[in-house]
Every structure is written in C-alpha cells, then in structure tokens.
Amino acid sequence: MANLCNIDGEILPESEARIPVLDRGFLFGDSIYEVVRTNGGVPFGWAEHWARLGESAKGLRMSLDLDERTVARRVATTVERAAHGDSYVRIVVTRGVGSAPNIDLSYATGRPCWLVMVRPLPDLSGKTTRVAVVGRLRNDRRALDPATKSGNYLNNILALAEAKDMGATDCVMLNVAGNVAEASTSNVFALLDDVWHTPPLDAGILAGVTRGMLLDFLPRCGERVVERNFEAAQLRAAKEVFLSSSLRDIAPVTHVDGVAKNGGSPGPRTASLLERWRTHATDLLRRRAPAWHELTDPV
C-alpha cells in the first residue's frame, strides 16, 4: 500500500510526484479540484462530483481537455494500484504551465495538468466537531465565487486558523450580509423551530454534494428542511447543528462558540439521521456501482 499520485497519466509515489515551477496552480492557485471517497473501489457521488468539476472549470474560464471516461479510468487505476481499500481521492486540474510567471491568461500557453491523489480514507464520518463563528467573512460571490471549487483556499485556511485560536475544531464563516455561510470545508445545517435550515446557494456557498443529497434525504426521514438565510445568533440558539461533506457525511456539532449543545454530545435527531444516512449511502453506492464499472472497464 502506498500514497500515490497520477500526474497526467503517470502513476508515482506521492513523495516523488513533482510539478513545474511555472505551473499556474502552484503560482496562483489557478486550479479546480474535487475530493471523493471510495468504497470497494467505487467513488461515492461520482456523477455529482464530475458535474461540479465541469461547472468549476466554467467559473474559471478553464477548458477541460479530458473526458469523463479517461479521468474515471485514471482514478480507478490509481486506486487499484494504491490498494488502500477505502480511499481518499483528490482530483486537481491546474491551468497548466505558463510561459512566464504572469497572471494574464494570455501567458497560459500550456495544456491543463491533471493530478489524482490517492491516500487511505481518514475516519471522519460522524466525527463530532466544535465550531466558532469567526470574524473573517466568506468570499463574496462578486469577488471569488465560493460556488467555484478552486485551489485558492486562503480564505478558508485563515478562517480555520482563527477558529482554532478560539479553541474550536472548525469555523463558521458569515457572508457580507451577516448570514451564516459555511464551515471551512463543509456545509451547515441548524435545527430551528423543528425545521432543519441550511443556507441557500445565493448566500455564497459551495453546492456540497452531500448537502444536495441531504435536501432530498431529510424529507424521506420525516424531517422538514429549508434553504433559508439565518444569522449567527440563530446558529447559537439552534437546538441541534451538524456539518455535511463528502468525507464527514453528517458531523454533529457539540459546541458553538464554546457553549455546549445537548450536554456536549450529538443531538438525538442528528445521531438518528447519521445512522440512517449511512444505510442510505451504502445502498446508493451499491445501486450506482454498475455505472461506475461500465465507465471504467476497457471498451
């Protein structure tokens, strides 16, 4: 077993993988990415992640030069070679090597660089977290739209560092209107007046794959859910709070700004949802596995 990187079709140990110094992803964060987890070699939510990668490319005016089948086969081959069992897979596409260290797109003369990183899957599903509402605001949609999953993550890096300085394990960022946006790498759900609230996309958030699935899943569990703006004070007063992401699934929030919720334990509604979500996700992966194998099997 090894941590592997597939760079433009060549598989290397992570420790030996290299990119050129003029790669625009390295120089300017001029890149897009997706993170998926695999079970039995099959990525969860592959169709949604692939579609979002395409939307992110459009958001950065980047042309993707590989089709889905080619990328899927690179993922499958690298996962198989790494032999981790369940894997963490990070797909990064940079705009490629430029002719000079200049931000002007006219200097972006190279073809995109495709990187697939494969590591053992970290055990984050359902892990509890303590959040702090930080002073650093989420990027405004009119500046760098958070809906574009780009490699420029300084906003999130600094917000997370601020939260950790406050004794939390993750941050919650507000937008310029003072409404809750998202955590460092996760979406936010809060139980207010017996209804789950999650910020709408126009609040300036990433359209999380798990978030999108939960909007469909929660009503099936008899839970009401709305996409609606809410403020930090409402988050602090919420009966239960959880974060959602591809790696975390549903992560119960036990503290907000240092104040315990449900005695510092996962809320009962959240704990029940997590168990039901895991069953649902396993079934969904099983039903989608044939499509993945059809996509990656040799023609």
Backbone hydrogen bonds, N-H to C=O, Kabsch-Sander energy under -0.5 kcal/mol:
donor,donor_aa,acceptor,acceptor_aa,energy
2,A,82,A,-1.0
4,L,2,A,-0.6
4,L,118,V,-1.7
5,C,12,L,-3.0
6,N,116,V,-2.7
7,I,5,C,-0.7
7,I,10,E,-2.8
8,D,6,N,-0.7
8,D,114,W,-2.9
10,E,7,I,-1.8
11,I,9,G,-0.5
12,L,5,C,-3.1
14,E,3,N,-3.1
16,E,13,P,-1.9
17,A,13,P,-0.8
17,A,14,E,-0.9
23,D,20,P,-1.8
24,R,96,G,-2.8
27,L,23,D,-2.3
28,F,24,R,-2.5
29,G,25,G,-1.2
30,D,24,R,-1.8
31,S,29,G,-2.0
32,I,93,V,-2.3
33,Y,149,K,-1.8
34,E,91,I,-2.0
36,V,89,V,-2.7
38,T,87,S,-2.2
39,N,42,V,-2.1
42,V,39,N,-1.4
44,F,37,R,-2.8
46,W,43,P,-0.9
49,H,45,G,-2.4
50,W,46,W,-3.0
51,A,47,A,-2.1
52,R,48,E,-2.2
53,L,49,H,-2.1
54,G,50,W,-1.7
55,E,51,A,-1.8
56,S,52,R,-2.7
57,A,53,L,-2.1
58,K,54,G,-1.9
59,G,55,E,-2.1
60,L,56,S,-1.4
61,R,58,K,-1.4
62,M,57,A,-3.2
64,L,62,M,-0.6
71,V,67,D,-2.0
72,A,68,E,-3.0
73,R,69,R,-2.3
74,R,70,T,-1.8
75,V,71,V,-2.4
76,A,72,A,-2.9
77,T,73,R,-2.7
78,T,74,R,-2.2
79,V,75,V,-2.6
80,E,76,A,-2.3
81,R,77,T,-2.3
82,A,78,T,-2.3
83,A,79,V,-1.7
84,H,79,V,-0.5
86,D,84,H,-0.7
88,Y,119,R,-3.1
89,V,36,V,-2.9
89,V,87,S,-0.5
90,R,117,M,-2.3
91,I,34,E,-2.9
91,I,89,V,-0.5
92,V,90,R,-0.6
92,V,115,L,-3.0
93,V,32,I,-2.7
94,T,113,C,-2.2
95,R,30,D,-1.9
98,G,22,L,-2.3
99,S,107,Y,-2.5
102,N,100,A,-2.4
107,Y,104,D,-2.1
108,A,105,L,-1.6
109,T,107,Y,-1.9
110,G,97,V,-1.2
113,C,94,T,-1.2
115,L,92,V,-3.1
115,L,113,C,-0.5
116,V,6,N,-2.0
117,M,90,R,-2.9
118,V,4,L,-2.7
119,R,88,Y,-2.3
121,L,86,D,-1.9
124,L,122,P,-1.6
126,G,248,R,-2.3
127,K,124,L,-2.2
129,T,252,P,-2.1
131,V,255,H,-2.6
132,A,170,D,-1.5
134,V,132,A,-0.6
134,V,172,V,-1.8
138,R,174,L,-3.0
143,A,140,D,-1.9
144,L,140,D,-0.9
145,D,143,A,-0.5
148,T,145,D,-2.1
149,K,147,A,-0.7
150,S,148,T,-1.9
151,G,29,G,-0.5
151,G,31,S,-2.1
153,Y,151,G,-1.1
157,I,153,Y,-2.7
158,L,154,L,-2.5
159,A,155,N,-1.7
160,L,156,N,-2.6
161,A,157,I,-2.1
162,E,158,L,-2.0
163,A,159,A,-2.0
164,K,160,L,-2.3
165,D,161,A,-1.8
166,M,162,E,-0.9
166,M,163,A,-0.6
167,G,164,K,-1.6
168,A,163,A,-2.3
169,T,130,R,-2.8
170,D,130,R,-1.8
172,V,132,A,-2.1
173,M,182,E,-2.9
175,N,179,N,-2.5
178,G,175,N,-2.1
180,V,230,F,-3.1
181,A,173,M,-2.8
182,E,173,M,-0.6
183,A,186,S,-2.4
184,S,171,C,-0.5
187,N,244,S,-2.4
189,F,242,F,-2.6
190,A,197,H,-2.5
191,L,240,E,-3.2
192,L,190,A,-0.9
192,L,195,V,-2.7
195,V,192,L,-1.6
196,W,224,R,-2.8
197,H,190,A,-3.3
198,T,226,V,-1.9
203,A,200,P,-2.1
204,G,201,L,-1.8
205,I,201,L,-1.1
208,G,206,L,-1.9
212,G,208,G,-2.4
213,M,209,V,-1.9
214,L,210,T,-2.6
215,L,211,R,-1.8
216,D,212,G,-0.7
216,D,213,M,-0.7
217,F,213,M,-2.3
218,L,214,L,-3.0
220,R,216,D,-0.6
220,R,217,F,-0.6
221,C,217,F,-1.0
221,C,218,L,-1.2
222,G,219,P,-1.6
223,E,218,L,-2.3
226,V,196,W,-2.6
228,R,198,T,-1.4
228,R,226,V,-0.9
232,A,178,G,-0.6
235,L,231,E,-1.9
236,R,232,A,-2.4
237,A,233,A,-1.5
238,A,234,Q,-1.0
238,A,235,L,-0.6
239,K,191,L,-2.2
242,F,189,F,-2.4
243,L,251,A,-2.4
244,S,187,N,-1.9
245,S,249,D,-1.2
249,D,245,S,-2.1
250,I,248,R,-0.7
251,A,243,L,-3.1
251,A,249,D,-0.5
253,V,241,V,-2.7
254,T,129,T,-2.3
254,T,252,P,-0.6
255,H,129,T,-0.8
256,V,259,V,-2.2
257,D,131,V,-2.5
258,G,131,V,-0.5
259,V,256,V,-1.8
260,A,258,G,-0.5
261,K,254,T,-3.1
264,G,261,K,-1.5
265,S,261,K,-0.8
265,S,262,N,-1.1
271,A,267,G,-2.7
272,S,268,P,-2.1
273,L,269,R,-2.3
274,L,270,T,-2.4
275,E,271,A,-1.6
276,R,272,S,-2.0
277,W,273,L,-3.0
278,R,274,L,-2.3
279,T,275,E,-1.6
280,H,276,R,-2.3
281,A,277,W,-3.3
282,T,278,R,-2.1
283,D,279,T,-2.0
284,L,280,H,-2.6
285,L,281,A,-2.5
286,R,282,T,-2.0
287,R,283,D,-2.2
288,R,284,L,-1.7
289,A,285,L,-1.4
291,A,288,R,-0.6
292,W,288,R,-1.6
293,H,289,A,-2.4
294,E,290,P,-2.2
295,L,291,A,-1.9
296,T,292,W,-1.9
297,D,293,H,-2.2
